[in-house]
């Protein structure tokens, strides 16, 4: 059996998204990279590593867009390591993009991103022709400064003019070298950073709810992490972790049927749902979002005023006074999706996950269900759903019975996010609670 690494992660650097420490190059320089199942590229801020002596240049470049920004730059090969001093997994000649983010702050305060999806999203372009044309030798895109003065360095070029390649993502390279099983998992308790009060002597980094674990390889073997049977969701395409969403609804209400993805979006988006660790909210098409808000208001008319602040997407996390929301009065949210045997799998979000306390500021609360302007009929099932479960991305299952993989959901053995706000504010007792459950959490050395 290949190894299973337990890697500490936290949500302090990337607006609620989780980062893991990755070691780069022969010097094992530690960098914090966002763990994103909604993309495939491994990109690092160019300023962090471009002086590494061990970089191997190529003729390739990448230009990747996300919902909130973009980056571009040369593709190199470098040694990437994950794990800890007792068990460090090192892989040489990993495909790494040196990212220039064009002032879009796409990585927030993190050093880059580690995409965990499949090859189809990891597009690169061979720039040999423009390098030859401009007599740049050797015909390599690194150092990027050699391309100054060319249109490419100003992002005014059309990448479609250059040959396309799909380069292997880091996780795929790990699996092909048989360094780890073709699966990984997350234990996370928050989808927004828990913010501390100004009067507190502690920082957000010291709140245990802001920390989690990334399990690299053989997640099912970590039996102390979960306590129930698995619910297996079918991955219907290996571009993203594409799934089919059937309906959403709240307690004791009719099902809101989820629309099919429009035909004009099928090539790019594939299906009407994805599971995305890089999303700190649940995103639904406008028609579903509107109906869901109506269900909440029908459930309790007092909810209308509370939800009014969240009807429009602003691009920024919104908070209202935490005293406005009594979480015990809010219903559960259910999502029905296609199971691995084409059965219906019902996933649940407790109010303590689709609402996030002390976010984006202390003493505020944020609603983590939204819609995006001009977004296709695709749901993004992000971290609020994963807060409820030990979530396994099982790509190894793709080798069995012609399946393309599965996402496995099972209850966490240790669920501190379900404690009361009063308990969460008592940091000393929260640390004690984590310590008492260490056998379930397997807390690692800092």
N, C-alpha and C positions, 0 to 999 in steps of 0.2 A: 504494500500500500504506500502511495506517495505521501509526503509529509503534509501536515496541517499546521499552518502558522496562525497564531492569534496576535493581531496587530492593533495596538491602541489607536483610536481615532477620536477626533473632537470636532465641534462645530463652531469654533471661535474665529476663524479667519475668512470664511466665505459665505457670510450672510445666512447661516443655518446649514449650509451644505457641509459634509464631513470631509476632513482631510486626514491623510495618513502620512507618516514620515517615510520618505524614500531616500536611499543613499545613492549618490551619483558619482561615477568615475572611480579611478583607483584610490583617490583620497577619501572616498565614501562621504562626500559632502552631504549633510542632511538637509533635505528640502521637504516642504509640506505641499502635497498635491491633492486636489479635489478628486474624490472617488465618484465617478460618473458613469452609470450604466446607460445613459442616453447619448454617449459618444464613444469613439474608439481611439482617438489619437492620444499619444503621450506627448504633451507639450510642456516645456519649461521656459520660464522667462529667460530670454537670451542673456540678460545681464547677470544672471545667477551662475551660468556655466560656460559662457562662450570663451573664457580663458583656460578652460580645462585642456591639459596637454594631450589627453588620450582620445579626443574626439576624432572620429573617422568621417571624413566628408563624403558626400554623394552629389549626384547631379539633380537631386529631387528637392522640391519645395512644397509646402502646404499652405493653404489659405482656408481657414475654417470659421464659419459663422455660428453663433449661438443666439438665443433669444435676446441677450443683453450685450452683445458685442462680438468682436472678431479678433483673430490674430493671424499673422502670416510669418513665414520665415523658412530657413533651410532645414532639410532633414539630414541628421547625422546619425552615426551609430556610437553608442556609449554603453558602458557597464551600468546596470541598474540593480540595486539590491534592496530587499525588503526583509523585515523580521527584526530580530534583536540580537544582542551580543551572544546569547547562548545558541541561537539558531538563525543564521543569516543566509538568506537565499539570494545568490548572486548570479546574474545572467549577463554575459558579455554581448556586445554588438546588438543592442536593442535599438529599434527605430525610435528616434527622439526628434521632435521638432523644436527648434529654438525660436520661441515666439516673441514677436514684436506686436504688442497689443494695440498699437495705433491710438493710444490714450483712451481706450474704451474701458479700462480697468476690469476686463472680463474675468480675471481671476480674483478680484477683490484683493485681500491681503495674503492670499496663498501664493506659492511659487509657481504654480502651474496646475495641470489637470492630468489625471490618469483615466483615460476612457476604457471602460470595461465591456463595451458592446463588441460587435462582430466586424469582420474585415470590410464589409461593404461601406461602412462609414469612414474608413481610414484612407481617404483619397489623397494621392500625391501626384505631382506633375513633373515630368522630366524636362528640364530646361536646357538640355544639351544644345539644342539648335540656337538659342539666343546667346549662350556662352560662346559657341563657336563663331557665330556672326560677329560678336564683339571682341573676338580674339582674347578671351579670358581663359587662361590655362593655369593649372589643369582645369578640366571642364567640371567644376564642382561649385555648388552654391554656398559653401562655407569656406572662408569667412564671408558673411553677407555684405560686409563693407566693400568688397571688391565689385559689387554690383551697383554701387552708388553711381548715379547719373543715368542708369538705365530705367526705362519705364517700369520695369518689374519692381524696382525698389520703391516706387511711389504708388504701387497698387493700381496702376492705370492699365495694366495688361489684362488680356482676356485669357484666363487659364485654359479655356477650351481650345486655344491655339496650340497647346502642348500635349504630348502623349500622356494619357492617364494611366496611373498604376494604383492598385490597391495594395498597400503595404501591411504587413502583419502587425496587429496590435500586440502590446506587451503581454497580456494574459494569454493570447494564443501562442506566442513564442514560448512562454513558460510551459504550457501544456505539451507542446510539441517536443520540448527537450525533456519531457517526463519528470519535471521538477515538482509538479503539483497536479492534483486531480483537476479535471476540467469543470470546477464549480467553486463558488465562493458564497459568503453569507455576511449579513449585517445584524448587529445588535445595536439599536439606537433608541433613545428615550425621548428625543426632542426633534422638532423640525424647525424650530427657531432657537436662537441662543437665549438661554435663561439669563436675564439681566439683573444685576444686583442693585439694591438701593444705594443712593448716593451716600447714605449714612453708614453703609456697611464697610467694615475694614477689609473685606475680601473682594476679590475680583471674580468676574464671570468664569475665568479659567479654573477657579477652585470649586465651582459647583459641580458635583458628580453627575448631575443630569446632562451636562454638556459633553459628556464623554461616552464612548461606546467601543465596540470591538468589530474589527473586520477579520473574518475567518477566511484564510486563503487555503483552499483545498480541503476536501473531506469534511464539510460542515456537519453532516449527520452524525459523525463519530463523536462530536462534542455533546453527548447526551445530557450533560448537566445544564445545557442552555435552554432546553425545551421540555414541555411536559404534556404534549397531546399528539394526536394523530396529525399527519400532514394533509393539507389541502393543496392539491397539485393543479396549477393553472397552466394551460397549454400555451407554449410559445409557437405562434402560427407563422412566424417568419424570422429569419436570422439576420436582420438588418439592425433594428433595435430589438429590445425584448418585447416584440409585438404580441399583443393578446387581443381577444375579442370580448368586448364589454357588452353585456346583454341589457342590464337595467341598473338603476339606482333608486333608492327609496329610504325613507326614515321609518321609525317604529309605527306600525299599525296604519300604514298608508298604502295607496296604490303604487304599483311599480311605474317608474318613468322609463319607458323603453328608450334604449340608447340608439341613436341613429347610425346608419351605416356611413362609412367614409365615402365622401363624394368621389366620383370617378376621376375627376381632374387631379385629385390629390393622391390617388392610389399608388402611383409610381414612386413618389417621394416619401409618403407616410405609411403605406402598406396596409394598415389595419386601423380600426377605430379606437385602439388603446395601446399604451406602452406602460411598463413599470420602470420608473426612472429615479435612481438614487440622487440625481443631480437636481431634482425639483423639490423645493421646500414647501410646496403647496399642492393641493389637488386641483387640477385644471379640467373643467368640463366645457363642452360646446355651449354656446350662448343659450340655445333652446333648452338644454338640460339644466343649466345653471338657473335660468329664470323659473322653470317649473319647480326646482328644488327649493328655491327661496319661498315660493308660494306654499309648498308643503310645510316648511318651517313655520310660516305665519299662520297657516290653518291649524297647525298643532297648538300654537300659542300666539294669539294676536299681539301680545306684548313684544314678540320677537321682531316685529316690523321696524320699530324705531331702532332697535339694537343693530339690525342688519343694514340699515340705510347707509352707513358709512362704507359698506363693502360691496355695494351694487356695481360700482364702476372700477375697472382695473386702472390703477395709476402707475404701475411699475415699481412702486415702493410699498414696503410693508406698513400697514396702517394699524394703529392701536387705539383702543378706547379705554376708559377707566375700568380697571379690573372689577370694581364693585358693580358694574353694569350687568354682569353675567353671572348667574347662579348655575354652575355647570350641572348640578343635580336635576335641574328642571329641563335640560335639553335632551332630545332623543338620540338614540344611536343612528348612525348612517350605515346603510348596507349597499354593497356593490356586488352584482351578480356577473360572473365571468365564465367563459368556456373552460371546462376542466380538461384534463389530459385524455379522458375517455369520452370527450364531447358531452359530458354531464355538466350540470350547473354547479358552480362553486360560489358560495356566498361568503364574502369578506366583510368584516365589521370594523367601523371606526367609532370608538367611544368619543363623547364630547370632549374628553381631556386630550384628544389628539387633533380633532379638527378645530378646536380652540387651543391656542398656545398662550399660557400665562406668562406674565413678565416679559412681554415681547410686543413691539420692538424695544420698549423701554420698561424699566421697573414700574410696577403698579399699573401696567397696561395689559390688555389682552387682545389677541389678534385672531381673526377668522381666517382659516387656512384653506378655504374653498373659493375658487375664483374662476373667471373665464378670461380669455385673451381676445383682444380685438382682431377680427378677420381670421380667427383660428379655424381650421377645418373641423369636421366632426370627429375629433380624436380626443380621448381622455388621457390625461397624464396622471398616473397613480404614483405619487411621490412619497416623500418621507412621512407625512402624517399617517399614511397606511402602514408603512414599515415600522412606525413607533409601536404598533400594536402586536407585531409578530417578530419571531425569528425568521428572517427572510433569506431563502437560499436561491441563488441563481444557478441552476443545474444545466450546464451545457453538455455534460457527459451523456445525459439522457437522449441527446440527439443521435447517438450512435445506436440506439435501440429502437426497433420497430418503426424505422423511418420517421421518427419524431424529430422536431427541430429544437427540442429542449423544453424545459419547464421551469416555472418559478414556484417554489414550495413555501407555503405559509404554515407556521405552527406557533402556538402560544409560547411566549417567553416564560421560562421558569421564574424569572425575576423581573417584575414589572413596576419599578419605582415611580414611573410616570403616573400611575393610577392613585398615588397617595394624594392627600389633600394639599391645598395651597399652604396651609399652616405648617404641615410637615415639611414641604419643600423649602420653606423659609428658614427652618431650623437647620442650618448647614451642619452644625456639629452632629446632630442626630442623624442627618442624612448620610454623612460619612460613616457613622457607626452602623447604620442600616446596610450600606454597601459592604462594609467589612464583615458583618454577620452573614451576608449572603455571598461571600467570596467563593464558596464552593459551587455556587450557581453561575457566578459571573467570571470566575477565573481572572481576577484583576491582575494586570501585569505590572512589572516594575516600571517606574516612570523613567 
